[in-house]
Amino acid sequence: MTLLKQSLAVAYKDLLTEWRQPSRIAGVFFFCFALLLLFAFAMPNTQMLSDIAGGTLWLGLLLASTRSLDQSFHLEMENGALEGMVLWPVPPLAMFYGKALANALLLTLVTLALTPLVVVLYHPVWNGDIPTFLGIVALGCLALAAPGTLVAALSVQARGSSALLPLLMFPLVVPVVVAASKATTLHLEGDIMSQVDDWMRLLVMFNLAHWALDGWLFTRIAEDG
C-alpha cells in the first residue's frame, strides 16, 4: 500500500501540473486530430474509411503520444529537479509507476475525446458495447505509457531527445498498437467470431510484461544515476 500511495502521489503531482499548464495534452489532441483529418480527406472511398477507423485512431495516438511522452521529464530537468526527485524518500519504482499512470490517463482522455470525432469523420459501424471499448482503450493506453515513460527517462538528457524517443519507443509498442487496432476494429464491426477477447488478453500480457520489466529497468537507471 505504501508503494501504491507513493505512486498515486507522483501521478497526482504530474496531473496537477498538466491541469495548470494544459499545453501538452492540447498539443497531443490537435496533432492527433490533424492526422485523423488527413486520413479522412485522403481516402476516396467511404467504406474504406469505416474499415480503417480503429487502426487510424491508434496510429494517430501513437504518433501524437511521442510528443507527450517526450515532455514527461522535461520539467524535472529544469533547475536540477530530477536529481531532487531521486533524493526523495520514495523508491524509484513509485516514481516510474506514478509518471506512467499519469501518462496513461492523459492518453486515455485524448483517445476518448477523439472517439466522437472518429465517429463523425469515418462513420464506423458501431456494433459493440461501450464498456468493452473503454476496456480496450484503457489497456492500449496503459501499454503505450509504460515503455514510453521508460524511453523518456532514457532519452531526456540526450541531444535530440525528441527524435531519439520514437526510434527507441516504436519497436517496443508496435505489437501493442497492432493488438489495440485489431481489437478496436473487430469491436466496432461486430465480433462475430469472438476474437476481441483474445486480443484483449494479448494487451493484458503486454501490460504485465511492460509494467513489470520497465519498472525494474527504471529502478536500475535511477540507481546508476
N, C-alpha and C positions, 0 to 999 in steps of 0.2 A: 504493500500500500504506500510505503514511503516513496518508492520509485514512481508509482503512478501519480501521486500528488506532486512530486517534483516535475515530472514530465508535463502535467497539466499546467503548472505554474509557468514553465517556459513557453508553452503553447499560448497561454493567456497573454503573456508579455508580447509575443510576436503578433497576435491578433489585435491587441490594443494598439500597437504601432501601426498596423495596417488600417485600423479604424480612423486613426488620427491623420494618416497620410495615405489615402487610398489610391495613390498613383500606380502602384504595382498591379493591383488587381484590375484597375481600369484599363491599364495597358494590355494586360493579357486578354481581357474581354474583347476589346476593339480589334486587337491583332487577329484573334481567332474569328471574330465576326467578318473581318475583311477577307479572310481565307474562304469562309463559307460563301460569301457573296461572289468571290472569284470563281469558285467551282460551279455555283448555281448558274451564273450567266455564261459560263464557258460550255456547258452541256447543252446540246441542241435538242436532246430527247428527254421529255418529261418523265417517261417511265424509267429511264436510266437514273434520273435524279432521285427517284424514290428508292431505287435499289442501292444507291451508294450513300444514302443519308447517314446511316450508322457509322460507316467507315470514315466518311468525311468529317463527322463530328469529332471522332477520336484522333484523326490525323491533324486536324486544326488545333485540338487541345495539346497534342504532343509538341507541335512546333511552337505554339504560344507559351507552353509551360517552361521552355528553356529560358525565356526572359524572366519569368517569375522566379524560378529556382536559382538563377544566376544572382539574384539580389538577396538570397536567403541570409548570407553572412556579410552583406555589404555594410550595414550599419555597425556591425561588430568590429569591422576593420577600421572604423574611424576612432581616433584618439586612443588606440590600444584597448578597445573594449573587448576584443576577442580574448586577449590574454587575461583580462579581468574575469571573464566568464569561466575560463579554465581553472582559475583560482577559487571559484565559488566552492562552498562545501556541498557540492552537488556532483554526483557521478557523471562522467561524460555520456553515459548511456541515456540518462534523463534529458540531457541537452539535445541529443540526437532525436529521441522519440518526441520531445516537445516540438522541435522545429519541424520534424516530418509530419506530425499531426496537424500543425498549423498550415503547412503547405498543402496537405491533403484536403483540409477543409476549404481552403481558398480555391483549389482546383475543382472541388465538388460544387461550390457556389457558382463558379464560372460556367460549369457544364450545365447546371440546372437553369441558369439564366439564358444560356444559348439554346436550350432544347425547344422552347416555343418558336424561336426564330428558324430553327431547322424544320419544324413542322410547317411553318408558313412558306419557306423557300423551296423545300424539297418534297412536300406533300407525301410523306411516307404513309403507308397503310398501317395504322396502329392497331394491331390485333392483340397486344399483350396487356398485362396489368401494370399499374403504376408501381406497386411495391417491388416487383421483380426488377423493373427498370431502375429504381432507386438503388437496389442492391448491386446491380451491375455497375452503376456509376460510382458508388462508394468503393467497391472492390478495385475498380480500374484506377481511380484517383489515388487510393492508398498504395497500389502497386507502382504508380508513377512517382509518388512523393518520396518513398524510402530511398531508392537508388539515386534520385535526383538530388536529395539533400546530401547524401554521401559525396557525390561527384562535386556538388557546390563547395563542400568543405575542402575537397582535394584541390580544386582549381582556384579558390578565392584569392590566393596570394600570387598566382601565376600571371604573367603578362598575357594579355589577350584571353582572359578567362571566359569572356562571352563567346568566343569561338571555340575554346577548348571544351567547354561543358557539353555542347551537343555531340562532339566527337567521342567523348567518353560515355555519355549517357545513352545515346541511341542504341548501341549494341546490347545494352542491358535491358532496355524496355521495349524493343521491337516485338518480342513474343507477347508482352503484356498488351500492347496496342492491338495486335492481331486477335488475341483472345477476346478482348473487350469489344472490338469492332464486330467480330463474328457473333458474339452473344447479343449485342445490341441489334444487329441486322435480323437475326433469327427471331428475336423477341418482337420486333416491330412487324415483321411479315407474318408471324404466326408460326409457332414452334410445333409443326406437325409431327416430327419425329422425336420430340423431347430431347433436343440436343443442347438447349440453353443451360440446363443443369450441369452438363459435362464441362461446358466452357467456364461456367462459374466456379466449378470445383478446381479447374486449372488456375483460375485467378486466385483462388484461396491458397493454392500451393505456391504460386509466385509470391504472394504476400508473406506467407510463413517463411519462405526462403530469404526474401529480401529484408524483412524486418528483423530477422534473427542475425543473418550474416552481416548485413550492412551496419547494424548496431555494434556488433563486435569489432568490425573494421574501423568504425569511427572511434571507438574506445582506444584502439591501438594507435590511431593517428593522434588523438588528443594526448595520450601518454608520452608519445615520442616527440611532442612539441610541434 
